[in-house]
Amino acid sequence: MAYLRDGKELRVMGESVRKHSVTAVQMESVNGDIAANLEKATALVEEAAQRGAKLIVLPEFMPDI
């Protein structure tokens, strides 16, 4: 399969490829404080969504890390 970057658009064999916005959340959590961690993560997820993220990935072992 051939890929071609044409300006800002990636094309595969003449067809446009969908663009996706992915965000990885990095946050400092409070060990054992699930409520505080969820509150912080929720705020970060909402901010990422407002900025156009379609897929948002949280840290492993969230919310109890």
C-alpha positions as CSV (number, residue, x, y, z in Angstrom):
1,M,0.0,0.0,0.0
2,A,1.4,3.4,-0.9
3,Y,1.1,6.5,1.2
4,L,1.6,10.0,0.0
5,R,1.7,13.2,2.0
6,D,0.1,15.9,-0.1
7,G,0.5,19.2,1.8
8,K,-1.4,18.6,5.0
9,E,-3.4,15.7,3.8
10,L,-2.4,12.0,3.8
11,R,-3.6,10.1,0.8
12,V,-3.7,6.3,0.3
13,M,-3.9,5.3,-3.4
14,G,-5.7,8.6,-4.3
15,E,-8.2,8.4,-1.4
16,S,-8.2,10.7,1.6
17,V,-7.4,9.1,5.0
18,R,-9.5,10.1,8.0
19,K,-7.6,12.2,10.5
20,H,-8.0,11.4,14.2
21,S,-7.0,13.5,17.2
22,V,-5.5,11.4,20.0
23,T,-4.5,12.7,23.4
24,A,-2.5,10.9,26.1
25,V,-3.3,12.3,29.6
26,Q,-0.3,12.8,31.8
27,M,-1.2,13.7,35.4
28,E,0.2,13.6,38.9
29,S,-2.2,11.5,41.0
30,V,-2.7,11.2,44.7
31,N,-2.0,7.6,45.9
32,G,-5.2,6.0,47.1
33,D,-7.4,9.1,46.7
34,I,-9.8,7.9,43.9
35,A,-12.2,10.8,44.2
36,A,-9.4,13.4,43.7
37,N,-7.8,11.4,40.9
38,L,-11.2,11.1,39.1
39,E,-11.9,14.8,39.5
40,K,-8.5,15.8,38.1
41,A,-8.8,13.2,35.2
42,T,-12.3,14.4,34.4
43,A,-11.1,18.0,34.1
44,L,-8.2,17.0,31.8
45,V,-10.5,14.8,29.6
46,E,-13.0,17.6,29.2
47,E,-10.2,20.0,28.2
48,A,-8.8,17.6,25.7
49,A,-12.3,17.0,24.2
50,Q,-12.9,20.8,23.9
51,R,-9.6,21.0,22.0
52,G,-10.9,18.4,19.5
53,A,-9.5,15.1,20.9
54,K,-11.5,12.1,19.7
55,L,-9.6,9.4,21.6
56,I,-8.3,10.2,25.1
57,V,-5.9,7.7,26.9
58,L,-5.5,7.8,30.7
59,P,-2.6,6.4,32.7
60,E,-2.5,2.7,33.5
61,F,-4.1,1.7,36.8
62,M,-6.2,4.9,36.8
63,P,-7.8,6.0,39.1
64,D,-6.0,4.3,42.0
65,I,-2.3,5.0,41.2
